[in-house]
């Protein structure tokens, strides 16, 4: 399901339904009951499993009864929308890949963290990054995401769960060439704003803290917007602003999951 599409009652969609233990999700058909107009859609799972009833009991509901039942289910689902987060699916412009942002959290909790999965059109997994934590307070929640127009990069940003690291907004990107997810912090000073802008074919604009000195935090730094091509990072041609002139290269132990784990350790 696309987060920008509006649905009407009775639409049949293919979505990732969270498992009952909230450990993951499976792609299944669903019936749209209600679209709230924002990021919440109430669905009923469609299944081929037969419901066994005692012999002699009614097996068919009248159309009117079915409407009443669906209405009641809709009200019940709406009552729980405050603690339910749906899986967001972002198809690439060329439809060759899709990115799934999966909410993961403890059953009954209002809080959640995110897992990002990149899949081919046949459903096969090509990349996965898990930004969850054991206590639900040292991971990351993905808020914004988008593909570049050329379908080569998927960019997403978020915030640290638990209210940590409020001065830093992590931004990551998936590179279709090698099926890897990398943090922009491996190539730039820390990003100051989760918002980013994409322009054709793969130009991204972000805001960074500069000048940034390791070990001194953001004291004396200002927020500076910069633009560059993500393909320049791929080809090792990334350039920083004048005060940080020179090609930017990843840290020796770079890795999105490792970088997040390190941040978790520092914040504990």
FENQUILIN-V519433 format. One record per residue. N is the residue number from 1. PHI is phi in radians with two decimals (999 if undefined). OMEGA is omega in whole degrees, -180 to 180 (NA if undefined). D_FIRST is the distance of its C-alpha to the first C-alpha in Angstrom with 1 decimal. Layout:
n->N phi->PHI omega->OMEGA d_first->D_FIRST
n->N phi->PHI omega->OMEGA d_first->D_FIRST
This chain:
n->1 phi->999 omega->179 d_first->0.0
n->2 phi->-1.52 omega->-180 d_first->3.8
n->3 phi->-1.19 omega->-179 d_first->6.5
n->4 phi->-1.74 omega->-178 d_first->8.7
n->5 phi->-1.63 omega->176 d_first->7.6
n->6 phi->-1.81 omega->-175 d_first->9.6
n->7 phi->-2.02 omega->178 d_first->9.5
n->8 phi->-2.08 omega->-179 d_first->12.9
n->9 phi->-1.02 omega->178 d_first->14.6
n->10 phi->1.73 omega->177 d_first->14.7
n->11 phi->-1.12 omega->175 d_first->11.4
n->12 phi->-1.84 omega->-177 d_first->10.4
n->13 phi->-2.26 omega->176 d_first->7.0
n->14 phi->-1.88 omega->-174 d_first->6.8
n->15 phi->-2.38 omega->173 d_first->6.1
n->16 phi->-1.60 omega->177 d_first->8.7
n->17 phi->-1.52 omega->177 d_first->11.3
n->18 phi->-1.07 omega->175 d_first->14.0
n->19 phi->-1.22 omega->-176 d_first->17.4
n->20 phi->-1.09 omega->179 d_first->20.2
n->21 phi->-1.61 omega->177 d_first->22.1
n->22 phi->1.04 omega->180 d_first->19.2
n->23 phi->-1.57 omega->-178 d_first->20.1
n->24 phi->3.07 omega->-178 d_first->16.8
n->25 phi->-2.69 omega->177 d_first->13.9
n->26 phi->-2.28 omega->-179 d_first->13.4
n->27 phi->-1.35 omega->-178 d_first->10.7
n->28 phi->-2.52 omega->176 d_first->11.4
n->29 phi->-1.29 omega->179 d_first->10.7
n->30 phi->-2.50 omega->179 d_first->10.5
n->31 phi->-1.77 omega->-180 d_first->12.1
n->32 phi->-1.29 omega->177 d_first->11.1
n->33 phi->-1.78 omega->-177 d_first->14.3
n->34 phi->-2.82 omega->174 d_first->13.9
n->35 phi->-2.00 omega->-175 d_first->12.0
n->36 phi->-1.30 omega->179 d_first->14.3
n->37 phi->1.62 omega->175 d_first->13.6
n->38 phi->-1.95 omega->-180 d_first->13.1
n->39 phi->-1.83 omega->-177 d_first->10.7
n->40 phi->-1.97 omega->175 d_first->11.2
n->41 phi->-2.30 omega->178 d_first->9.9
n->42 phi->-1.56 omega->-177 d_first->12.3
n->43 phi->-2.19 omega->170 d_first->11.5
n->44 phi->-2.01 omega->-179 d_first->14.2
n->45 phi->-1.19 omega->177 d_first->14.1
n->46 phi->-1.74 omega->-178 d_first->15.4
n->47 phi->-2.38 omega->177 d_first->18.3
n->48 phi->-1.66 omega->-180 d_first->21.3
n->49 phi->-1.23 omega->-179 d_first->23.6
n->50 phi->-1.37 omega->175 d_first->26.5
n->51 phi->-1.65 omega->-178 d_first->27.8
n->52 phi->-1.47 omega->-179 d_first->31.5
n->53 phi->-2.09 omega->177 d_first->33.7
n->54 phi->-1.03 omega->-180 d_first->37.5
n->55 phi->-1.06 omega->179 d_first->39.6
n->56 phi->1.62 omega->180 d_first->40.4
n->57 phi->-1.43 omega->-180 d_first->37.5
n->58 phi->-1.16 omega->-177 d_first->35.3
n->59 phi->-2.03 omega->-177 d_first->32.4
n->60 phi->-2.26 omega->176 d_first->30.9
n->61 phi->-1.65 omega->175 d_first->29.7
n->62 phi->-1.19 omega->180 d_first->30.6
n->63 phi->-1.02 omega->-180 d_first->28.0
n->64 phi->-1.13 omega->179 d_first->29.2
n->65 phi->-1.12 omega->179 d_first->29.0
n->66 phi->-1.09 omega->179 d_first->25.5
n->67 phi->-1.10 omega->179 d_first->24.5
n->68 phi->-1.12 omega->-180 d_first->26.4
n->69 phi->-1.14 omega->179 d_first->24.8
n->70 phi->-1.10 omega->178 d_first->21.2
n->71 phi->-1.11 omega->179 d_first->22.5
n->72 phi->-1.15 omega->178 d_first->24.0
n->73 phi->-1.12 omega->179 d_first->21.0
n->74 phi->-1.07 omega->179 d_first->19.0
n->75 phi->-1.10 omega->179 d_first->21.8
n->76 phi->-1.14 omega->-180 d_first->22.0
n->77 phi->-1.16 omega->180 d_first->18.3
n->78 phi->-1.11 omega->-180 d_first->18.8
n->79 phi->-1.16 omega->-179 d_first->21.9
n->80 phi->-1.79 omega->-178 d_first->20.1
n->81 phi->-1.08 omega->-177 d_first->17.3
n->82 phi->-1.12 omega->-179 d_first->19.7
n->83 phi->-1.99 omega->-179 d_first->19.5
n->84 phi->-2.00 omega->178 d_first->15.9
n->85 phi->-2.17 omega->-176 d_first->13.3
n->86 phi->-1.58 omega->174 d_first->9.7
n->87 phi->-1.23 omega->178 d_first->8.2
n->88 phi->-1.81 omega->-178 d_first->6.6
n->89 phi->-2.01 omega->-180 d_first->5.4
n->90 phi->-2.04 omega->177 d_first->7.7
n->91 phi->-1.29 omega->177 d_first->8.8
n->92 phi->-1.23 omega->-179 d_first->12.5
n->93 phi->-0.96 omega->180 d_first->14.3
n->94 phi->-1.54 omega->178 d_first->16.0
n->95 phi->1.15 omega->180 d_first->13.0
n->96 phi->-1.44 omega->-179 d_first->15.3
n->97 phi->-2.38 omega->171 d_first->13.5
n->98 phi->-2.45 omega->177 d_first->10.3
n->99 phi->-1.93 omega->-180 d_first->10.8
n->100 phi->-1.89 omega->174 d_first->9.6
n->101 phi->-1.74 omega->-172 d_first->11.1
n->102 phi->-1.82 omega->177 d_first->12.3
n->103 phi->-1.35 omega->179 d_first->14.5
n->104 phi->-2.18 omega->180 d_first->17.8
n->105 phi->-2.83 omega->178 d_first->20.6
n->106 phi->-1.25 omega->180 d_first->23.5
n->107 phi->-0.91 omega->178 d_first->23.0
n->108 phi->1.47 omega->-179 d_first->23.7
n->109 phi->-1.46 omega->176 d_first->23.6
n->110 phi->-1.43 omega->-178 d_first->22.2
n->111 phi->-1.67 omega->176 d_first->21.9
n->112 phi->-2.63 omega->173 d_first->19.6
n->113 phi->-2.17 omega->-168 d_first->19.5
n->114 phi->-2.13 omega->169 d_first->17.0
n->115 phi->-2.17 omega->-178 d_first->16.6
n->116 phi->-1.96 omega->179 d_first->15.1
n->117 phi->-2.21 omega->176 d_first->14.5
n->118 phi->-1.89 omega->-177 d_first->14.5
n->119 phi->-2.25 omega->174 d_first->14.0
n->120 phi->-1.32 omega->-179 d_first->15.2
n->121 phi->-1.10 omega->178 d_first->13.6
n->122 phi->-1.51 omega->178 d_first->15.5
n->123 phi->1.64 omega->-178 d_first->14.0
n->124 phi->-1.25 omega->-176 d_first->17.2
n->125 phi->-1.45 omega->178 d_first->17.5
n->126 phi->-2.03 omega->179 d_first->19.3
n->127 phi->-2.77 omega->178 d_first->19.3
n->128 phi->-2.59 omega->174 d_first->18.9
n->129 phi->-2.29 omega->-177 d_first->20.2
n->130 phi->-1.85 omega->-179 d_first->20.8
n->131 phi->-1.90 omega->179 d_first->21.7
n->132 phi->-1.67 omega->178 d_first->22.6
n->133 phi->-2.28 omega->-177 d_first->26.2
n->134 phi->-1.11 omega->-177 d_first->28.4
n->135 phi->-1.67 omega->179 d_first->29.2
n->136 phi->1.29 omega->-178 d_first->25.9
n->137 phi->-2.25 omega->-179 d_first->27.8
n->138 phi->-2.33 omega->177 d_first->28.3
n->139 phi->-2.04 omega->-179 d_first->24.8
n->140 phi->-2.50 omega->177 d_first->22.2
n->141 phi->-1.94 omega->179 d_first->19.2
n->142 phi->-1.40 omega->-177 d_first->16.7
n->143 phi->-1.89 omega->-176 d_first->16.3
n->144 phi->-2.16 omega->180 d_first->15.7
n->145 phi->-2.76 omega->179 d_first->14.1
n->146 phi->-2.95 omega->174 d_first->14.1
n->147 phi->-1.62 omega->170 d_first->15.2
n->148 phi->-1.27 omega->-175 d_first->18.6
n->149 phi->-1.06 omega->-179 d_first->19.0
n->150 phi->-1.48 omega->177 d_first->20.8
n->151 phi->1.16 omega->-178 d_first->17.9
n->152 phi->-1.58 omega->-175 d_first->20.6
n->153 phi->-2.39 omega->173 d_first->19.6
n->154 phi->-2.03 omega->-175 d_first->16.7
n->155 phi->-1.91 omega->177 d_first->18.1
n->156 phi->-2.57 omega->-180 d_first->17.3
n->157 phi->-2.41 omega->-179 d_first->19.6
n->158 phi->-2.95 omega->180 d_first->20.3
n->159 phi->-2.41 omega->178 d_first->23.2
n->160 phi->-1.25 omega->177 d_first->25.4
n->161 phi->-1.28 omega->179 d_first->25.1
n->162 phi->1.44 omega->178 d_first->28.3
n->163 phi->1.33 omega->-180 d_first->29.3
n->164 phi->-1.59 omega->174 d_first->30.8
n->165 phi->0.94 omega->-175 d_first->31.3
n->166 phi->-1.15 omega->-179 d_first->30.5
n->167 phi->-1.44 omega->-176 d_first->32.3
n->168 phi->-2.09 omega->180 d_first->29.9
n->169 phi->-2.12 omega->-176 d_first->26.3
n->170 phi->-1.16 omega->176 d_first->25.0
n->171 phi->-2.20 omega->-178 d_first->23.1
n->172 phi->-2.16 omega->174 d_first->22.0
n->173 phi->-2.51 omega->175 d_first->21.0
n->174 phi->-1.68 omega->179 d_first->20.0
n->175 phi->-1.85 omega->-176 d_first->22.4
n->176 phi->-1.16 omega->-176 d_first->21.4
n->177 phi->-1.14 omega->-178 d_first->25.1
n->178 phi->-2.11 omega->178 d_first->25.9
n->179 phi->0.98 omega->178 d_first->22.5
n->180 phi->-2.09 omega->175 d_first->23.7
n->181 phi->-1.87 omega->-177 d_first->22.4
n->182 phi->-2.28 omega->174 d_first->25.1
n->183 phi->-1.51 omega->177 d_first->25.9
n->184 phi->-1.10 omega->180 d_first->27.3
n->185 phi->-1.09 omega->176 d_first->30.2
n->186 phi->-1.27 omega->-174 d_first->31.6
n->187 phi->-2.14 omega->-175 d_first->32.4
n->188 phi->-2.33 omega->168 d_first->32.9
n->189 phi->-1.07 omega->-178 d_first->34.4
n->190 phi->-0.97 omega->178 d_first->32.1
n->191 phi->-1.40 omega->-173 d_first->29.4
n->192 phi->-1.75 omega->-174 d_first->30.1
n->193 phi->-2.52 omega->180 d_first->26.9
n->194 phi->-1.22 omega->-179 d_first->23.2
n->195 phi->-1.31 omega->176 d_first->22.4
n->196 phi->-2.47 omega->-180 d_first->22.5
n->197 phi->-2.21 omega->179 d_first->22.4
n->198 phi->-1.96 omega->176 d_first->21.5
n->199 phi->-2.28 omega->-178 d_first->23.6
n->200 phi->-1.07 omega->-8 d_first->24.0
n->201 phi->-1.49 omega->-179 d_first->24.3
n->202 phi->-2.60 omega->180 d_first->23.9
n->203 phi->-1.44 omega->179 d_first->25.9
n->204 phi->-2.16 omega->174 d_first->24.9
n->205 phi->-2.05 omega->179 d_first->26.7
n->206 phi->-2.36 omega->177 d_first->27.1
n->207 phi->-2.00 omega->-177 d_first->29.9
n->208 phi->-2.12 omega->172 d_first->32.2
n->209 phi->-1.51 omega->180 d_first->35.3
n->210 phi->-2.63 omega->-12 d_first->38.4
n->211 phi->-1.23 omega->-178 d_first->41.0
n->212 phi->-2.05 omega->-179 d_first->39.8
n->213 phi->-2.00 omega->-180 d_first->42.4
n->214 phi->-0.97 omega->177 d_first->41.7
n->215 phi->1.54 omega->-179 d_first->43.1
n->216 phi->-1.98 omega->178 d_first->43.6
n->217 phi->1.16 omega->-175 d_first->40.1
n->218 phi->-1.81 omega->177 d_first->39.3
n->219 phi->-1.04 omega->180 d_first->42.8
n->220 phi->1.44 omega->-179 d_first->43.9
n->221 phi->-1.61 omega->174 d_first->40.5
n->222 phi->-2.16 omega->178 d_first->38.7
n->223 phi->-1.57 omega->-177 d_first->35.2
n->224 phi->-2.18 omega->175 d_first->35.0
n->225 phi->-1.39 omega->178 d_first->32.1
n->226 phi->-2.35 omega->178 d_first->32.1
n->227 phi->-2.26 omega->177 d_first->30.3
n->228 phi->-2.85 omega->179 d_first->30.2
n->229 phi->-1.63 omega->177 d_first->28.5
n->230 phi->-1.11 omega->178 d_first->26.5
n->231 phi->-1.15 omega->176 d_first->28.1
n->232 phi->-1.19 omega->175 d_first->31.4
n->233 phi->-1.14 omega->180 d_first->30.6
n->234 phi->-1.00 omega->-176 d_first->29.8
n->235 phi->-1.67 omega->178 d_first->33.1
n->236 phi->1.28 omega->-177 d_first->35.1
n->237 phi->-1.92 omega->-176 d_first->35.8
n->238 phi->-1.07 omega->180 d_first->34.2
n->239 phi->-2.07 omega->177 d_first->36.6
n->240 phi->-1.63 omega->176 d_first->36.9
n->241 phi->-1.04 omega->-175 d_first->38.6
n->242 phi->-0.94 omega->-177 d_first->42.4
n->243 phi->-1.27 omega->177 d_first->43.3
n->244 phi->-2.20 omega->-171 d_first->41.2
n->245 phi->-1.04 omega->177 d_first->42.2
n->246 phi->2.09 omega->179 d_first->41.7
n->247 phi->-1.16 omega->179 d_first->39.0
n->248 phi->-1.73 omega->-178 d_first->36.7
n->249 phi->-2.19 omega->-178 d_first->36.2
n->250 phi->-1.19 omega->175 d_first->34.3
n->251 phi->-1.18 omega->-177 d_first->36.2
n->252 phi->-0.94 omega->-177 d_first->37.8
n->253 phi->-1.81 omega->-175 d_first->35.7
n->254 phi->-1.12 omega->177 d_first->32.4
n->255 phi->2.97 omega->-173 d_first->29.2
n->256 phi->-1.05 omega->-178 d_first->26.2
n->257 phi->-1.20 omega->-179 d_first->26.5
n->258 phi->-1.14 omega->-180 d_first->30.3
n->259 phi->-1.10 omega->180 d_first->30.2
n->260 phi->-1.20 omega->178 d_first->28.1
n->261 phi->-1.05 omega->179 d_first->30.4
n->262 phi->-1.12 omega->179 d_first->33.4
n->263 phi->-1.14 omega->179 d_first->32.1
n->264 phi->-1.06 omega->-178 d_first->31.6
n->265 phi->-1.12 omega->-178 d_first->35.2
n->266 phi->-1.20 omega->-176 d_first->36.6
n->267 phi->-1.54 omega->180 d_first->35.1
n->268 phi->-1.40 omega->NA d_first->36.3
